[in-house]
Structures are given as C-alpha cells and as structure tokens.
Amino acid sequence: MTDSSPRPARPADLTRIVAVHQAAFPGFFLTALGPRFLHAYYRQVLAYPAGVLLVAEGDAGLVGFVAGFTQPTGFYRALPRLIGPLLLGLLRRPWLVGHAVGRAVRRHESTPGAAELSSLAVDPAAGGHGIGSRLVRAFLAAAARGGATAVTLTTDARANDGVNAFYTKLGFRLARTVTSTGARAMNEYTWDLRSAPSRAGGGKRST
Ligand SMILES: CC(C)(COP(=O)(O)OP(=O)(O)OC[C@H]1O[C@@H](n2cnc3c(N)ncnc32)[C@H](O)[C@@H]1OP(=O)(O)O)[C@@H](O)C(=O)NCCC(=O)NCCS
C-alpha cells in the first residue's frame, strides 16, 4: 500500500469522501441522511475558511479522510445553509426527524481556542495500515498551524472499544463522558497543542 502523506482535499475528492464516509459509518445519522446531504456537508467543510479537510491516498485512490475546524463555532453558525439537503434527506427518511430535532436543539459547546476533529474515516478495506494515525497527526499539525491551542473530538463511549483504544493509543486524553441525543454516551477527548512535541502514534514521527 502507498504510504503517502495526507494532503488537503479538493472539490474533485468529494464523491470519494462521501463513499468512504458511507463505508466507515454504516447506520449513523449523517449517513442515513443520504449521499446528497453528505456531499453538501463536506463541501461546506471545504468552503469554510477555518475548515480542515485532509485526505489519504492508497494504491486504489482516496482511502481515508479527516475533517474538522479550527473555529468550530463559525461552522455551526453557518449550518442553516444545509437546510435544503437536510430536508431532502428527511423527506426520504422521515423516521430521522426526531433525531434531527434533538441535534438541532442541543447546544454546541466548544472550548475557546480548541479546534474540533469532527470526522475521521478510513475505508474498511484499507484499515490497519496506519492511515488513520497519519490523518490524525496531519490534523493536529494543521490545527496548530491554524492557531488552535487544543484539539477536541467526541466518539461513542459504548460498543466502540476499538476507536476509543485508537485515540487513547495516539495520546488523546479522555476529558469527560457526556450523554447526547437519545441517551447516547459520548467520550470527549482532548489534545493540548501547547504542551511539548507531538506524541501521536506512540513515538512515531509526526507528518
Ligand atoms: C478508527 C479508524 C479511523 C482507524 O483507522 P486505521 O487506519 O485502521 O488505524 P491505524 O492503522 O492508524 O491504527 C492505529 C492503531 O490503533 C489501533 N486500532 C485501530 N482501529 C482499531 C480497532 N477497531 N480496534 C482496536 N485497535 C484499533 C491499531 O491496532 C493501531 O495500533 P498499533 O499502532 O499498535 O498497530 C478506522 O477504523 C475507521 O475509519 N473507523 C470507522 C469510523 C470511525 O469510527 N471513526 C472514528 C470516530 S470519528
């Protein structure tokens, strides 16, 4: 497998980013809203000036991506622009309306100065080759360049041991566990960019 460094995404990558999201997050809310919604969502991340969207390529093309923002609040304020694709997704899957309302009324909290890593996905067929780790390290570097003092992320606390082990092994600190929409327990991880050199990857070199 090609061991190339992650690079910034381009508009032409969006179709493949959506396909990797669908493969890596089967049954998740955003996935259930359909490919048109996901395309619009990642296009907005790409267009947002404080957005970070990086992709990793293997022999067969784009196999993973990481998305987030150095200023999350501005991104979430602009989310009403996604109302059209969201409504289309809900028309096709009306049983998701309750979930969408729950997410909308949930107050988005972000730590001042902290970047947010909002999604990370590697094509299941390309997993276990260090691609996820490289994407996270590249995100940390991009967040630091963008002036962030920390990086935060959330992931399911339950039935998700592998992903929790992945972030812990990289060096993220579990800050707290919160209950989200539908009594879903979420672990919030943080990475302090102000402390000494990146230890992401258990001592492996940073990208
Ligand atoms: C989590 C994910 C990004 C990991 O990508 P990856 O390319 O397979 O990860 P890496 O190969 O860099 O793994 C790094 C380390 O984490 C460990 N790890 C990764 N996934 C793991 C899992 N499911 N269970 C246990 N350990 C895991 C690896 O064993 C590896 O350890 P090592 O360095 O000692 O060998 C990928 O599995 C994925 O896309 N999952 C679905 C989407 C998701 O849950 N994303 C994260 C939430 S936003």
The ligand as an SDF file (V2000), in Angstrom:
LIG
                    3D

 48 50  0  0  0  0  0  0  0  0999 V2000
  -10.7950    4.3680   13.6420 C   0  0  0  0  0  0  0  0  0  0  0  0
  -10.1350    4.3280   12.2700 C   0  0  0  0  0  0  0  0  0  0  0  0
  -10.0460    5.7450   11.6900 C   0  0  0  0  0  0  0  0  0  0  0  0
   -8.7220    3.7350   12.4260 C   0  0  0  0  0  0  0  0  0  0  0  0
   -8.0630    3.8060   11.1470 O   0  0  0  0  0  0  0  0  0  0  0  0
   -6.8490    2.8110   10.8110 P   0  0  0  0  0  0  0  0  0  0  0  0
   -6.1830    3.3130    9.5860 O   0  0  0  0  0  0  0  0  0  0  0  0
   -7.3530    1.4120   10.7650 O   0  0  0  0  0  0  0  0  0  0  0  0
   -5.9490    2.9880   12.1060 O   0  0  0  0  0  0  0  0  0  0  0  0
   -4.3730    2.7050   12.2530 P   0  0  0  0  0  0  0  0  0  0  0  0
   -3.9840    1.6140   11.3100 O   0  0  0  0  0  0  0  0  0  0  0  0
   -3.6550    4.0050   12.1480 O   0  0  0  0  0  0  0  0  0  0  0  0
   -4.3270    2.1810   13.7580 O   0  0  0  0  0  0  0  0  0  0  0  0
   -3.5490    2.7860   14.7410 C   0  0  0  0  0  0  0  0  0  0  0  0
   -3.5780    1.9470   15.9920 C   0  0  0  0  0  0  0  0  0  0  0  0
   -4.9030    1.8960   16.5260 O   0  0  0  0  0  0  0  0  0  0  0  0
   -5.3350    0.5480   16.6380 C   0  0  0  0  0  0  0  0  0  0  0  0
   -6.7000    0.4020   16.1780 N   0  0  0  0  0  0  0  0  0  0  0  0
   -7.2910    0.9880   15.1100 C   0  0  0  0  0  0  0  0  0  0  0  0
   -8.5520    0.5810   14.9940 N   0  0  0  0  0  0  0  0  0  0  0  0
   -8.7540   -0.3090   15.9960 C   0  0  0  0  0  0  0  0  0  0  0  0
   -9.8650   -1.0900   16.3850 C   0  0  0  0  0  0  0  0  0  0  0  0
  -11.0400   -1.0590   15.7490 N   0  0  0  0  0  0  0  0  0  0  0  0
   -9.7180   -1.9000   17.4730 N   0  0  0  0  0  0  0  0  0  0  0  0
   -8.5550   -1.9560   18.1550 C   0  0  0  0  0  0  0  0  0  0  0  0
   -7.4610   -1.2280   17.8260 N   0  0  0  0  0  0  0  0  0  0  0  0
   -7.5800   -0.4250   16.7690 C   0  0  0  0  0  0  0  0  0  0  0  0
   -4.4470   -0.2290   15.6660 C   0  0  0  0  0  0  0  0  0  0  0  0
   -4.2850   -1.5800   16.1240 O   0  0  0  0  0  0  0  0  0  0  0  0
   -3.1570    0.5170   15.6980 C   0  0  0  0  0  0  0  0  0  0  0  0
   -2.3250    0.0910   16.7610 O   0  0  0  0  0  0  0  0  0  0  0  0
   -0.7380   -0.1990   16.5070 P   0  0  0  0  0  0  0  0  0  0  0  0
   -0.1430    1.1290   16.0750 O   0  0  0  0  0  0  0  0  0  0  0  0
   -0.2520   -0.6680   17.8240 O   0  0  0  0  0  0  0  0  0  0  0  0
   -0.6900   -1.2300   15.4140 O   0  0  0  0  0  0  0  0  0  0  0  0
  -10.9380    3.4160   11.2850 C   0  0  0  0  0  0  0  0  0  0  0  0
  -11.0610    2.1280   11.8620 O   0  0  0  0  0  0  0  0  0  0  0  0
  -12.3340    3.9180   10.9350 C   0  0  0  0  0  0  0  0  0  0  0  0
  -12.5000    4.6700    9.9760 O   0  0  0  0  0  0  0  0  0  0  0  0
  -13.3420    3.5070   11.7060 N   0  0  0  0  0  0  0  0  0  0  0  0
  -14.7620    3.8180   11.4030 C   0  0  0  0  0  0  0  0  0  0  0  0
  -15.0880    5.2880   11.5560 C   0  0  0  0  0  0  0  0  0  0  0  0
  -14.8050    5.7760   12.9780 C   0  0  0  0  0  0  0  0  0  0  0  0
  -15.2530    5.1880   13.9390 O   0  0  0  0  0  0  0  0  0  0  0  0
  -14.0420    6.8960   13.0640 N   0  0  0  0  0  0  0  0  0  0  0  0
  -13.6350    7.4720   14.3330 C   0  0  0  0  0  0  0  0  0  0  0  0
  -14.7180    8.2150   15.0250 C   0  0  0  0  0  0  0  0  0  0  0  0
  -14.8370    9.8910   14.4190 S   0  0  0  0  0  0  0  0  0  0  0  0
  1  2  1  0
  2  3  1  0
  2  4  1  0
  2 36  1  0
  4  5  1  0
  5  6  1  0
  6  7  2  0
  6  8  1  0
  6  9  1  0
  9 10  1  0
 10 11  2  0
 10 12  1  0
 10 13  1  0
 13 14  1  0
 14 15  1  0
 15 16  1  0
 15 30  1  0
 16 17  1  0
 17 18  1  0
 17 28  1  0
 18 19  1  0
 18 27  1  0
 19 20  2  0
 20 21  1  0
 21 22  1  0
 21 27  2  0
 22 23  1  0
 22 24  2  0
 24 25  1  0
 25 26  2  0
 26 27  1  0
 28 29  1  0
 28 30  1  0
 30 31  1  0
 31 32  1  0
 32 33  2  0
 32 34  1  0
 32 35  1  0
 36 37  1  0
 36 38  1  0
 38 39  2  0
 38 40  1  0
 40 41  1  0
 41 42  1  0
 42 43  1  0
 43 44  2  0
 43 45  1  0
 45 46  1  0
 46 47  1  0
 47 48  1  0
M  END
$$$$
